[in-house]
Amino acid sequence: MDPSRLYTAQAMSTSFASRLRNDNTTLFISTTPVTRTAKRAAAAHTISYAEVDEDFDEDVDGDTELNGLRFNSGTNGSVNRYNGVRRNGSYERKMATKTRHVVLDETQSQAIADYQEVLIPIRINLEYETYRVTDFLMWNLSEDTVTPEHFAEVTCTDIGLPNSYIAQIANAIKTQVAEYTEIAGYTLPAESDLHAIINLSVNLDKHLYEDKFEWDLTGTDMTPEMFAKTVTADLGLVGEFYPAIAHALHESILKMKKEALEGHLPQEVDNQAAFGAEAGWRVDQENLGEEWAPTVEVLSQEEIEKREIERERNIRRLKRESARLGETITDIGGFSGNSYRKVFSEMENSS
């Protein structure tokens, strides 16, 4: 047992920051290169059912609890992935600090509740020691009680980052809020009936979700959160995909709205619907609508690095082409999505 537990009262210490780093989360991604050979890596993922003890009533050597909260027998340093608790209790614990929340009275809370919610997608990308810290959130433009500095301070305290990162996180939030403030508060007229093709790409750790669908930019019946919840449930994705998909869709919709206001969005969308309908079954006799279906891939480390390099290269090329043409071309497709290939083919044909 961890000696610190013997002298620390309950809820006075926390290992939250350590668990974020050591467990399989998408917030902290280790940048340390893997040196194992392919043979050893394959062996590590091979399950030997001969080693599984089917007699669950038999006592197990070591410190074990039947509720699954702790299981100390086995190889030292191993991790119980079912509950996220290390078997040898090697998580780093520290004294818990009280979070400095903003305290509001009833009148202030009611006034904030009456404000119309205007959400802006925020991405935070940091490099810390041997980790790449990636987070995404929705910032309410109508929120005036929690400042970017206060949010950054609480975040650094919760996940164990030095205070030197507070200014970096706060500046990232302010920059993105300033970028989307004008367009986020604008509502397209319902009679305009603007539709757009969304090429969505969301990467969490080794899993890549890609999808292509048509979205009504003037509609209010379906929200990005409703869409993300349905997709996550239908595809059986982990819970982290729910906010990730909603965030990516919010981001794409705002960029599409910006293009619509600037006059760059096409008035007619080729959605391949049958018999000229606005929506419905797709006419694709060769591929049977394959490109309109969601896909989920499990990527290797080499594939992740390759896609990231390709994505950065494509973004640089888009910026060069947009500067040459005097237009704004947005990054909608994510990891080399269909939008990149479509833009490239149009540029090559025009040249």
ABEGO torsion letter per residue (X at the ends): XBAAAAABBBGABBAAAAAAAABBBAABBBABBBABBAAAAAAAABBBAAABBABAABBBBEBBBAAGABBABEBBGBBBAAAGBBAAGABBBBBBBBBBBBBBBAAAAAAAAABBBBBBBBBBBBBBEABBBBBBBBBBAABAABBAAAAAAAAAAAAGBBAAAAAAAAAAAAAAAAAAAAAAABBBBAAAGBBBBBBBBBBBEABBBBBBBBBBAABAABBAAAAAAAAAAAAGBBAAAAAAAAAAAAAAAAAAAAAAAAGABBABBBAGBBGGBABEBBBBAAAGGAAABBBBBBBBAAAAAAAAAAAAAAAAAAAAAAAAAGBBBBBAAEBGBAAAAAAAAAAAAAX
